[in-house]
Amino acid sequence: MALEEVTLLGGKSVHCINEQQMAEAVRLAEQDPISSPKIQTWIKSLEDDLNRNELAALAFVIIQRLKDSPVV
C-alpha cells in the first residue's frame, strides 16, 4: 500500500515571518553582491533535485533549526 504524500503547503501558520524579514531575505538572495550568488546557486540546485513538498519540508526544517540554535 502506497503512502499518500502529505502536502506541507497552506494551512495554519506555525511560524511568523514579518514583511521586513522577508524583504531582507529577498534582498540578500537577489541583490547582495556576496550572498546572492551563493544563495542562487543553492536554490537552483535544490529546485532541480527536490519536489515542491520536499522544498517546503527543507524550508520548515531550516527555520526550526535556526529557531533552536543559539544566536551567534
Buried (B, 14 or more C-beta within 10 A) or exposed (E): EEEEEEEBEEEEEEEEEEEEEEEEEEEBBEEEEEBBEEBEEEEEEEEEEEEEEEBBBEEEEEEEEEEEEEEE
